[in-house]
């Protein structure tokens, strides 16, 4: 297929900020291709639709599983884009990984009558309730299923859904940009499969306007500590703690399923696991002798790398790759550090303000603020008793 540029008549952006910008924010994790998706959308709009604009991304360490935000800012042809600030009042938000909503406010700043596109198997109403949005259009597409069936990537299916949900992006222009991207990267053998993925994402996206009103944006908060409120000597009052960190949003839709009846307790899975996911306990081996036996997996720390599946020597294997479904990991989780979690709840009951429990899916820093309350909040939750 030719990847030549075909420019359609310049599009009129009907919804913009006072500065004249239409803005999109793609929320994702490293490895799902959100940066490339944003770049492709900007190329399609600028080279194929007669618009001007810019694209850039924000991310930390360049590795799979780390949070990524990709920003696209579009405006009429001939109008300068005089800002490179992150998009904080988007007209469209695309959520590439639904678990991110557990650890951060992915729809923060979304404009009224805006659009949310989510990679999920849920219907639009259920997703709107989960994200707590109203007065916006919610689009859903099972991009993971499409990508697995076509043996491609999630970002191409999301491109199709975003194109349809935007209401103004030209399908052929974005499709041509996808083809041009693969031609540049010398992945011509993957082109047809990715074009099918794009078309399926466009055709299978379900859109629904959710009645109601978006809550007003929260006012900016004061810093937790400043030159007046900082503790004497710079003491660190709540240091970072990897035990209460939730790694589950790093998974890309698959995870290892553990079958205790097939396990021989060889420990090879634990040797290759990079994140201390496997939980052992004292027991007896197959001959009745005292031994350490594998109890299960603490899915709070599992990133879904599947190195344990590759290492498992049994037949049939005690560890198998499966697609993750809602609630599956929580129902089968073997808690690694119950005492630490108990102490954490006690601290919360004593007055530490807490954003979520470690069992139900904590934020990266569960104890989120330095402030201490009077203990009533923890007592009402029944914590610390």
N, C-alpha and C positions, 0 to 999 in steps of 0.2 A: 504494500500500500504506500502511496506517495505521502510524504510528510510536508508538502509544500504549504505555504501560508496563503489562506484565503480570507481576506478581510471582508466582514459583513458591514453594512451601514452602521455608523456610530450609534451606540445604544444610549438612550436617555435614562439616567438614574433618577427614578421618581422619589426615592427615599434616601436622603443624605443628612449629614450633620450640617449645622450652619456654615461650616467651613467648606461644604460641598463634597464631603467624602462619604462613600459607602464602605463600611469596615466589616471584616470577617476575622474571627479568631478560631483557630483549630487547636483543640485540647487533646493531647495524646501522650504517649510514652515513647522513648527511643526504640526504634526497630519497627514501628508501624508505618513509617513513611509519611508523616504529617508535613515535614519540611518540604519534601518533594511535591506533595499534593498542593501545598500553598504556592510553590513556585510555578507549578503547572497551571493553576487557576489564574495567576497573575499574567503569565505568558499568553494564555488564551484571551484574556480580556484586553491586553495591550496590543498584541500582535494580530489578533483575529477579530476584535470587536470595536476597534477604534476608540478605546478608552486610554487614559493615562493612570498610572498607579505605582505602587511599590509593594515589595514583599520582603520580609525578614523573619527570622525565628529567634526564639529565646530558649536556651537549654543549658544545663550544667555540664556534667561529664558526658562525653560522647560515648555512651554505651546503652545497650538495650535495657529497658526498664526504667530509665530516669525520666522525669517529667519533661515534656516538650510543649512549647506554645509556638504556633506559627501564625503570623499576622499578614493579612492582605488588605491593602487600602486602595480603593479605586475612586477615580474622579473623571470629569469630562475631559476630552482631549483638549490640550492647550492650557490646562490649569495646572500650575505647579503643585507638587506635593512637598510642602515645606515643613514636614514633621517626620521624625522617625521614632516617635514615642510609641510604646506598646499600646495596643488597642484595648481600651478599658470601657468603651461604650459601644460594643459591637451591634451591628444589625443582624448578623448571623453567627451562631456558635455551632461548631461541629465537634462532637465528642467521639473520638476514635476508640476509646476504651471506657466502657460504662462504669467500671470500678473506681475510676478517678473521682466520681461524684461522692464517694465515701470519705475522701480525705481532703477535698478542697471544693470551694464554691465555683463550679465550672461555668455557671450561668451568670456570674457576677457582672453587673453593669449592662445586661442585655436590654436593648431598647424595647419600649412598648411596641407591640405588633411586629416584633422581630421573629426570627426563625431559629429553632434548635434542631439539629440533625444528629441522631444518636445511632451508633452501631450497637444494636440490641435485637433480641428476639421478641421483646414486649410490644404491645400495641401502643399507639400514641397516648391514649388516656392514662394507661398505667405508667408510662414513662414521665408524663407531665406531673402526675402525683408524686412520683419518686423524686423528681427534680424540684418540685414545689414551684412550678411556673404556671402562669395563666395570662390570658390576653396576648398570647403568641401562637405561632404555628409550630407544632412539633412534628418532625419527620423521623421515621424509624426505618432502618434497613438492616437486615442480618448480614452485614458485610463479612463477618467471620465465616459464616456458612458458605457464602458465595466464593470467597477466596480459597477455602479448603476444597470445594468441589472443582474449581477451575485451576487449582494449583498455582495461584498467584498471590498477590498481597492485598491487605485490607484497604490500603489507600486508594487503589483504583476503583473499588466498589464505592467507597465514600465519595470519590470525585463525582461519580454518576449521581448519587443521591443529593449532593450539594448543588450540582448543576440544576437538577429539577426543582429543589426546594427554594433556590434563590429567586426564581421567577423572571430573571433577566439574562442569565448566562446562556449563551448559545451552545446547544448540544454539539453541533458539528465543530464549532471552534475549539471546544474543550477536547473533543475526541481527536482532532488534528494535533492539538498540543500534546496529548498522550502519545500519539504516534511519533511525533517529533522528538519527544523525550527519550523514547526507547531507541530511536535511530541514532541519537547522539551518544547514548551510553553503550552502543554496540550490543544491545539485547534484542536483536531483530527476531530471534527464535521465540521470544516470549511475547511478541507484539499481538498476535491474533488472540491468544488467551486473555491478555489484559484488555483488549478492546471488547471481548465478550463480557469480561468482568465489569467494565465501565457501563456497558449497555444494560446488564442485569441490575447493577446498582441504580441506574436511572429508572428502569421499568418497575423494579420491585419495591422502590421506596414508597412508604405510605405516609401521607400528610394529613394533618387534621388541625384546625384552628381550635384552641382551647379557650373557652369563654372565661371571663373574669378579668382581673387586673393584676399586673405584676406589683409586688410590694415595692415601696420606694427604696432607693439605694441607701444603705446604711451610711451614716455620717462617718467621716474619717476619725479614727481612734487615736488617742495620744500614745506615744511610744511607751512601752512597758517600763523602760528605764531611761532616764536622761541625766544630765549633769547634776540635777537636783535630787532625783530619786534613786540614783545608783547606790548600791550598798557600799559601806566603807571598805576600802581596800580592794574593791573590784571582786568581791567574793562571788563565785558562781553558785547561785542558790538552787537552781534545778538543771544540773548538767544533762547533756544528751545521754540517751539510754537506748541502745539497740534492741534490748529485750522487748520494749513496748512498741517498737516500730512495726508497722504493717507493710509487708512486702508484696501482698497479694495483688495490688494494682499493677505490679510489674509483669504479671502473667499475660500472655498474648492469646488466651482462649483455650489453652490446653494445660493439663497437669497430670502428675502420676497418680494412678489408683493403686493402693496397696492391698494385697490379698494375704492375710496372715497365714491361712492354711497352706499356702504354697512356699512360704519363706523358710529358708534353712539357716537364717541368722549368721550369714557369712560376713556381713559388714561391708561388702564392696560398695553398696549404695552410699553408705555413710562416708566412705573414703573419698568418693568423687563429688559429694554434695558440697557446694561452696558456701552454704548458708546455714549449716547446723540445723537442718530440718527434722532429722530422724530422732525419735524418742525411744530410749532403751529402758528396760527395767530388769530387776533380778527375777529369775525364774528357773526353769529346768529345761534341759535340752531333750532331744528325742529319746535319749537313753535314761532319762530321769536324773541326770547329774545337774548340780547347781551351775547356772550359766546366765549370761546376760542375753535377753531376748528382745527382739524388736517389737515395740508396742504399736507404733504407727508414725504418722507424719504430722508435724505441726505446720499446717498450711498457712499460718500467719507469716512464716518466713520463706515460703516456697515461691520462687520466681518462675517456675515452670520451665527450667532449662532442660529437663528430661535426661540429664547425664546419668541419673540413677537407673532409668529405664534401659539405657544402653549397657550399663554395667551388670545388670541383674543376670545371673548365670542359670537360673532354674528354668525348667520346661514342664508345664507352662510357666511363664514368668510371674514372679510375685509382684512385679511393678509393670503396669501397662499405661500407655498414653491414652487419655480419654479427653473428650471435649468438656470443658467446664460448664456446668449449669448452675443456676442460682441456688444457693443454699447447700450444694453438694459438699463443698470443702468444710463449711462450718459444722455440718452434721457429722463429719468423720475426722475432725481434727483431734489429734492427741496433744494436749497442752504440755508445752515443754517446761515452763517455769511457773507452776501454779503459785508458789510461795511469793514470787516477785509480784505477780498480778494481784495477789491478796494484799500485799503491803501497799501496792499502788492504790487500791481501792480505799484502804485505810487513810492514806494521805489525802485522797479526794474527799473523804468524809470529814477530815479535819479542816477542810477549807480551801484546798487547792482547787481552782477552777479547772474543769475538765471538759474536753470537747467530745470524747467518745470513749467507750470502754474497750479494753484490749480484746475482749472476746468478740464483740460485735463489729470490730473493724475500726481501729484507732487511727487518728491522724498521725502524721509523722512525728509530731510532738504532742502526746496525749495531754500532758500537763502543760497547758498552752500559755498561762500567764503567771506573773510573779505575785499578783495580788492574792491576799488571803481574805476569805470571807469569815463569817461568824460560825460556820459549821452547819448551819441550817440546811443548806443545799444538799450536803452529803447525807444528813439525817433523813431528809425527805425521800432520797433515793434508796435508803436502807443500807448505805455503804458505811464501812468502818465500824460495823457492829460485831 
